[in-house]
């Protein structure tokens, strides 16, 4: 939708900025400017370029890693701000009214200005409602999708984060056979008990077996203590480990070892 609106804005920029209602002898002698003309400056940077750059930033944000920022804002936030600015600017130009040109001729709002308003409005609306409408938040067609391994322990070249290699238990890596989940070669717990061992994590339910999964869209991960503030966000294209189940929710572990509760498990893909 954003790309289509950007194309519409580019086409509108070459159409007439004014409409011409002529009934005098000068009809046909007036050259009406478009949005690229210096006669209507600063329409070019404020309406056309701002809208096109906004569309480019919004589309580019779908190809960037989650959370990447520029000067404290994400690309999508910069694009949204520019789209709203361009829409606000072209909206006010609609109220300048017809201008008397002589011989009973009048200059009004041209088709280029009208289409520019529609295009910028589409870009701004899509950016503003993308976070609230699931269909607008879905990844682009070219976005990476999680690859389902051909065996339960993953034989693909790059199955994703943490997916165990052949013959390794959950969390183990190649060259670490028999290593329990989460332990490293230097971890004393991997070789045996120590005099001062930390308290073990609560064991999963007896009928639950840990498994790897991927989410279809970005999903928030909440703290295990029930806090309403998310501690992380699970992204498509990455495998996560489900270590426990609480009703319909899952206790999942992220790449950096944080654990939290995934409340929305609809549409997840099991590895």
Secondary structure as the mmCIF struct_conf table of DSSP 4:
data_model
#
loop_
_struct_conf.conf_type_id
_struct_conf.id
_struct_conf.beg_label_comp_id
_struct_conf.beg_label_asym_id
_struct_conf.beg_label_seq_id
_struct_conf.end_label_comp_id
_struct_conf.end_label_asym_id
_struct_conf.end_label_seq_id
HELX_RH_AL_P HELX_RH_AL_P1 UNK A 2 UNK A 12
TURN_TY1_P TURN_TY1_P1 UNK A 13 UNK A 14
BEND BEND1 UNK A 15 UNK A 15
STRN STRN1 UNK A 16 UNK A 16
BEND BEND2 UNK A 17 UNK A 17
STRN STRN2 UNK A 18 UNK A 21
BEND BEND3 UNK A 24 UNK A 24
TURN_TY1_P TURN_TY1_P2 UNK A 25 UNK A 28
STRN STRN3 UNK A 34 UNK A 34
TURN_TY1_P TURN_TY1_P3 UNK A 35 UNK A 36
BEND BEND4 UNK A 37 UNK A 37
HELX_RH_3T_P HELX_RH_3T_P1 UNK A 38 UNK A 40
TURN_TY1_P TURN_TY1_P4 UNK A 41 UNK A 42
HELX_RH_AL_P HELX_RH_AL_P2 UNK A 43 UNK A 43
HELX_RH_PI_P HELX_RH_PI_P1 UNK A 44 UNK A 49
HELX_RH_AL_P HELX_RH_AL_P3 UNK A 50 UNK A 61
TURN_TY1_P TURN_TY1_P5 UNK A 62 UNK A 63
BEND BEND5 UNK A 64 UNK A 64
HELX_LH_PP_P HELX_LH_PP_P1 UNK A 65 UNK A 65
TURN_TY1_P TURN_TY1_P6 UNK A 66 UNK A 67
STRN STRN4 UNK A 69 UNK A 70
TURN_TY1_P TURN_TY1_P7 UNK A 71 UNK A 72
STRN STRN5 UNK A 73 UNK A 74
HELX_RH_AL_P HELX_RH_AL_P4 UNK A 75 UNK A 93
TURN_TY1_P TURN_TY1_P8 UNK A 94 UNK A 95
BEND BEND6 UNK A 96 UNK A 96
STRN STRN6 UNK A 99 UNK A 102
TURN_TY1_P TURN_TY1_P9 UNK A 103 UNK A 104
STRN STRN7 UNK A 105 UNK A 109
HELX_RH_AL_P HELX_RH_AL_P5 UNK A 111 UNK A 129
TURN_TY1_P TURN_TY1_P10 UNK A 130 UNK A 132
HELX_RH_AL_P HELX_RH_AL_P6 UNK A 134 UNK A 137
BEND BEND7 UNK A 138 UNK A 138
HELX_LH_PP_P HELX_LH_PP_P2 UNK A 139 UNK A 140
TURN_TY1_P TURN_TY1_P11 UNK A 141 UNK A 142
BEND BEND8 UNK A 143 UNK A 143
HELX_LH_PP_P HELX_LH_PP_P3 UNK A 146 UNK A 149
BEND BEND9 UNK A 150 UNK A 151
TURN_TY1_P TURN_TY1_P12 UNK A 152 UNK A 153
BEND BEND10 UNK A 156 UNK A 156
TURN_TY1_P TURN_TY1_P13 UNK A 157 UNK A 158
TURN_TY1_P TURN_TY1_P14 UNK A 161 UNK A 162
TURN_TY1_P TURN_TY1_P15 UNK A 166 UNK A 167
TURN_TY1_P TURN_TY1_P16 UNK A 170 UNK A 171
TURN_TY1_P TURN_TY1_P17 UNK A 174 UNK A 175
TURN_TY1_P TURN_TY1_P18 UNK A 177 UNK A 178
HELX_LH_PP_P HELX_LH_PP_P4 UNK A 179 UNK A 180
TURN_TY1_P TURN_TY1_P19 UNK A 181 UNK A 182
TURN_TY1_P TURN_TY1_P20 UNK A 185 UNK A 186
HELX_RH_3T_P HELX_RH_3T_P2 UNK A 188 UNK A 190
TURN_TY1_P TURN_TY1_P21 UNK A 191 UNK A 191
BEND BEND11 UNK A 195 UNK A 196
HELX_LH_PP_P HELX_LH_PP_P5 UNK A 197 UNK A 205
TURN_TY1_P TURN_TY1_P22 UNK A 206 UNK A 207
STRN STRN8 UNK A 211 UNK A 214
BEND BEND12 UNK A 216 UNK A 217
STRN STRN9 UNK A 219 UNK A 222
TURN_TY1_P TURN_TY1_P23 UNK A 224 UNK A 225
BEND BEND13 UNK A 228 UNK A 229
STRN STRN10 UNK A 230 UNK A 234
TURN_TY1_P TURN_TY1_P24 UNK A 236 UNK A 237
STRN STRN11 UNK A 240 UNK A 246
TURN_TY1_P TURN_TY1_P25 UNK A 247 UNK A 248
STRN STRN12 UNK A 249 UNK A 253
TURN_TY1_P TURN_TY1_P26 UNK A 255 UNK A 256
BEND BEND14 UNK A 257 UNK A 257
STRN STRN13 UNK A 259 UNK A 262
TURN_TY1_P TURN_TY1_P27 UNK A 266 UNK A 267
STRN STRN14 UNK A 269 UNK A 270
#
